Amino acid sequence: MNGSRSSRKLARALLLAVIYLIAGKLGLRLAFVNPSATAVWPPTGIALAALLVLGYEVWPGVFLGAFLVNITTAGSLATSVGIAAGNTLEALAGCYLVNHFAHGRKAFNRAQDIFRFAALAGLASTSISATLGVASLCLSGLAKWPESGPIWATWWLGDAGGALVITPLLVLWFRDPRFRWSRAQLTEAFVLLASTVLIGQTVFGGFFPSSIRNYPLEFLCIPFLIWAAFRFGPRETAAAVSVIAGIAISGTLAGFGPFARSDKNESLVLLQVYVSVSAVIGLALAALVSERKEIEERLQHLAATDPVTGLANYRRFMEVLAEEIKRSQRTGSPFAVLLLDLDGMKQINDHHGHLVGNRALERLSEVLQSCRRNIDTAARFGGDEFSMLLLETDGTAALQVARRVRERLGADQEAPPLAVGIGISAYPDDGETIESLLEAADRALYQMKRSGGGGVAEESLS
């Protein structure tokens, strides 16, 4: 078992090293201020995402990947070790700070955690790699100390951009890789992707005539991030940011877009600032929208749920009953209503206390849940009164369900013992309106109580 676990750890570390190496070599193709410093550095985001998702144990993969990137580029053994150490410490520090102050891999669920992530992982921890890396270059003679400022700024912004753009993309899609979209949502997602590519190419890719190809139109991309945030969520917003970033980098290097300058490094630095700020704003907005949707769903659930039993409440039951009457009027399908009254509830509260009384309500609700199908609705009317709506069920089948409820309640060994009276009405035999069905079930219930029975009564059979 330990051998298998060690093998998995090693495999993960080696895979991370390979991915880091490939991404690093691509990033260093854009190193203009120094062969080891680039304004586009995806490996920072990859390393941080790997540690957040897989844990600290994969850090050797970061070190190995960073070492191989630099030793095969322009560095000596000493500088490669120094830079690799800085990159590894950057990832470990960023992961530690995000785990302890921004809820780790859940950092992109709330806006306040996204801002903490941006400050801690995007700005603070990335300074470690930039500082150690530039110091290694200058001490080894691969860079001059007077040049350290521009190199450090480029290095830091490149790492920050990688953390702010790549980490959310990888973490969010790793957490939830599945698509749960309807056909309409899938169509909208395709339109959003096509529109994002089109606007990205328009702003950064040179779709406009050459005379206006460098106009400051970068703000045109913002509405599409807002679209992704409101209609989808943080995961899709992170993807939209990445698409825009990829198009913008390619177009800017080709001399198109508002950030194109004669100095390519300056162009990429300006672009990174824009992309990073857009990523934080887009993700924060998406998180706020998701939070609001969750609150609305929670409030809707609370408004339709009994707090003691977890069953539907009176309001929700009446809504479902009204909907079922309309459906049955169209289809002619039957359904049945059960009204239940828990016997001796006042005596239970008086002799055992209200906690035991609430537990009695919960016990009855558990029995109702066990006796209903997924298409049926069990509800607490209020007090000690409950109800069930049984779809596609006639009076005879409803009587069997009622007997099953009583049998399971009687078999419950928990004290105090519980008993329940049940009245049944069936649509359309006992009525075709809410009032008539409830009155019929109520009459059946109280007819059973007046007769002194301890069983079940059905209006249409009485």
N, C-alpha and C positions, 0 to 999 in steps of 0.2 A: 504493500500500500504506500509506504513512504517512498519507495523507489519510483512508483508510478507518479506520485505527486511531484517529486523532484524532476522527473522527466518533463512533466507538463510545464513546470516553472522554467526549465531550461529552454524548452521549445518556444514559450511565449517571449522570453528575453531575446532569443535569437531572431524570431520573427520581427520583434520590435526593432532590433538593430538593423535588419535588412531594410525595413520600411523607412527608418530614420536615415539610413545611408542614401537611399534612392531620392527621398525628398530633399535631403541636404545637398546632394550633387546638383539637383535641379535649381535649388535656391541660390547656390554659389555661381551659377551661370549668370546671375544678375548682380554679381559683386563688382561694383565700379570704383568704390572709394578705396578698397583694399581687397586682395584675393580671398581673405577670410571673413569679410564683413559685407553683408547684403541687407538691403531694406525689405527683402521678401524672404522670410525664414519659416516655412511651414513646420519644420521639425519641433519647434517649441510647442506648438499646439498639439502635435501628435504625441510627444512625450508626456505632456501634462494630462491629456485625455487618457493615455494608457495607465498612468499612475492612479488617476481618479477611478477608473473602471476596474482595473486589474489589481491594484494595490501597490504598495511601495516595493514589493518583492521583485518587480521587473526593472528596477533601476539599473542593473548591470547592462541591460539592453540599450538604455539611453547612453551610458558611458561608452560602450563598444561602438555603437553607431556614430556618435560624435567623434570618437577617436579616428575611426576609419575615414569619415568624411574629410577630416583635416589632414591626416597623414598622407592621403592620396591627392591632396590639392596643392598646398604650397607650404605646409608647415613642417617643422622638424619634430622629432620625437618629443622633446620637452614642451614645445608650444602645443602640440596636439593633445598631450596629457593635460596641460593646463586648461586649454579650451574645453576639452571633454569634461574635466572636473567642474568647470563653471556651468556648462550646460546641464550636467547632472544635478548639481546643487540647486540650480534654478528650478528644475522640474520638481525636486523633492520639497524645496521651500514653498513653491506655488501650491503643490498638492496639500502640504501641511496647513498652510494658511486658509485655503479654500475649505478643507475638511473641518477645521476648527471654528471658522468664522462665517462661512457662507454655505453650510449644509452640503459640502462635498459635491457628489454627482447630481444632487438636486438643486444646485445653485441657480439653475436657469428656470426654476418654477416660480420664483418670486422676484419682483423688480428690485427690491432692496438687496437681495443676494446677488443679483446680476451686477449692481453697482459695486458691491463689495468684491466680487470676482474681478471686475475690471481694475479696481484699485490695487488689490493684493496680488493677483496673478498676472494681470496685464501690465501693471506699472511698477510695482515694488519688486517682485521676485525676478523679473526680467533684467533688472539692473545688476544682479549678481553675475549673470553670464557676460553681460557687456563689460563690466568692470574687470573680471578675471581674464576675459578674452583679450581685451585691449592691452591690459598689463602684460600678458604673455607675449603678445606681438611686439610691444615696445622693448621689453627686457631682452628679447632674443634678436632684436635688430631688424625684424620684419616690418616694423612700422616706426616712424619717428614720433617722439613725444609731442612736438608741436602739432602733429596731425591727429593726435589722440582724441581731441574733441569731436570733430566731424565723424571719425570712425566710431566712437562710442555712441553718438546720437543715432547713427545709421544702424548700428548693431542693436541698440535698445529698441528702436522703433520697429525694426524687423521682427524681433522676438515678440514685442507687444502685439503687433499685428497678427502673428501666428497664433498667439494665445487667444486673442479676442475673436478671431474668425474661425480658426480650425478647431479649437477645443470644443466650443458649443456644438458645432456641426457633428463631430464624432461622438461626443457623449450623448447627445439627444437622439441620434439615430441608432446608436448602440443600445440605448435603453428601450427604444420602441421602434424596431425596424419594420414592423408590419403596417400595411395600409388597411385602414378600416373605412375607406371612403365609399360613398354611394356612387352611382353612375354620374349623377349631377356634380358631385364633389370632384370626381376624377376628371370630368370635362373642365371644370373650373380650374383645377390644378394645372392641367395642360395649357389652358389659356393664360394662366398666370406665368408659367414658365416661358411660353413663347413671347409674351409681352415683356417679361423681364429681359430676355435675350435681345429683343428688338430695341428696347430703350437703352440697354447697355451698349449695343452696337451704335445706336444713334449718337449717344453722348461721347463714348470713348472709342468707337470703332471706325469713325470716318464715314458714316453713312451720309452726313451732310456734305454739301459742296465744299471744296477746299478753302474757299474764302471765309467760311465760318466754322471750320472744323475744330477750332480751339475756343469756341465760345464757352463761358462759364455756365453750363447747363447741367451740372452735376446734381442739382436739386430735383431734377426730373425723375431720378431714381427713387426718391423717398416715397412717393405715393404707392409704389409697388411693394415696398417693404411694409407699408401700412396695410395694404391689401392682404399680404401674407399674414400679418399679425392678427388682423380682425377676423379673417375668414378661415384661417387654419390654426397656427400656433407657433410656439418657439422653434420647434423642429423645422418646419417649413420656412420660417423666417431666416433661420441660420443657413438653410440651403440657398435661399434667394440672395443673401449677402455674399455667399461664396461664389455664386454665378456672376454677380456684378463685379466682384473682386477679380475673378479670372479674366473677364472681358476687359476690365479697366487696365489691368497690368499689361495685357497684350497690346491694347490700343495705345496706351501711353508710351510704351517702348517704340511703337511705330510712328510716334509723333502726333497722335490724335488726342483730342480731349482737352479739358481745361487745365490739366496738370502737366502737360507736355512742356519741357524746357530743353534748352540746348544741353544742359548737364543731366544725363539720364539718372544719376543717383539722386539729384535734387528732385527730379520728377517723381521717382518712386517714393521718396520720403514724404512728399506732399500728398501723394496718393494714399499712402499707408495711414496718414492721419485722418483723411476723409473716410476711408473704409472702416477704420477702427471705431471712429465716432458713430458712423452709421450702424455698425454692428451692435454697439451698446444700446443705442436708441431703439433700434428695431427689436432687439431681444427684450428690452425692458417693456416696451409697449405690448409685445406679444404676451409677456408674463402677466401684465396688468389685465389684459383682456381675458386670459385664461383664468386668472384669479376671480374676476367678476363673474364669469360663466359658472365656476365652481360654487361661488356663493349663491348665485341665483338657483342653481340646481339643488343646493342644500336647503335653501329657504322653501323651494317648492316641495321638497321631500318632507320637511317639517310641517308645512301647511297641510299636507295630505296624510300624515302619519300620527297615530296615537303614541304619545311619548312613553307610556308605561308598557304597552304590549308590543309595540312595533308594527301592529296591524294598521290597515287603512283606518282613517277616522270617519266620522259621520259624513262630513262634507265630501270626502273622496268616494265613499260608498254610494252616495246619492248621485254623484256625477257618473259613475260607472253604470249604475242602474238605469239612468236616463239614456245613456248611450246604447245600452243593450236593448232597451225597449224600441228605440229607433231602428236598430239593426234587425231585430226580430220582426218588426212590422214590414221590413223589406223582404226578408228571407223566409219568414214563417217558422223559424226555428224556435223550439221551446227553451225555457230556462226556469229555474226555481229559486225562491228566496227562503232562507231559513232565518228565523228570529230566535235567539237563545237568551235565556235568563238564568244567571247563576244563582242557585238557591242558597239562602242563608248568608249572604254577603255581610249584612250588618252584624250578625252574630259572630262571624269570623273576625271582623274588625274589633268588636267589643271584647272578645275573649282572648284573642291572640295578638292584637295590635295591627296597625295599618301596614307595617312591613310584610307581615304574613298575608294580609289582605291583598296587597299588590302582587305578592308571589302567587296567590290564588288566581289572579287575573292573568298572570303570565303563564301559569300552567294550563289554563283553558285555551289561551291563544296558541300555545305550542301544540295542543291537540287539534285545534282547528287547522293550523298550518299543515299538520301531518295528514289530515283527511281531505285536503283540497288538492286540485290539480293546478298546474301552472296557469291555466286559463280562468280559474275561479278567483273570487275575491272574498277574503275574510276581513271583517272590520269590527271595531268596537264602537257601538253606538254612543256609549257614555255610561258611567256608573258600572252596573253589573250586567248590562245588556250588550249582546253581540249579534252579528249577522253574517250570513254567507250568501253569496250570489253564485249559483252553480249554472254555468253555461251549457247549452246543448243537453239539458237534463229535464226529464219529465218528473211528475210527482212521485212515481214509484221509485225511481232511481234516487231522488232526493230523500225519500224516507229511509233508504238503505244507508245513505251518507249520515243522516241524523242518528240512526242506531249505532253506526260505527263510532261516532263522536261520543256517545254515551258509554259505549263499551270501553273505549280507550281511557276515558276519564275515570270510569269505575275501576279500571285495572291499575290506576296510578296509586302507588304505595306511599306517596308522600302525604304527611299529615298537614292540615286536617283533610279528611276525605271530602270530595266535591261532587255535587250533583247539579244537573242542569235540566231545565225545561226547554222544549223546542217546539216551535210552531212553523208550519210549512205552507207556502202558497206557490202555485205554479202558473206560469204564463202560457197561454192566454186563458186557461180554464177559470182561474180565480180572479182575473182582472187584467186590464190592458194599460193601466196607468200606475204610476208610482204609488199614489194614495190607495188605490184599490188593492194592490198587491200587499202593501204593508199592513193595511187594515185586515185583510184576510189572514195573513200570518199571525197578526196580533190576536185576532179572535181565536184562532186555533190554539195559540199558546195559553191564553187565559181560560179557554174551555178545559184544557188539560189540567191547569192548576185548580180550577173550581171543582173538577171531578175528583181531586185528591190524588191523581195519578202521578207517577214519576217517570212518564215516558215521553212519547212524541205524538203530536197531533198534526193532521194535515187538513186544511180547510176543505179541499175538494172531496175528501173522503169521509168527512165528518157528517 
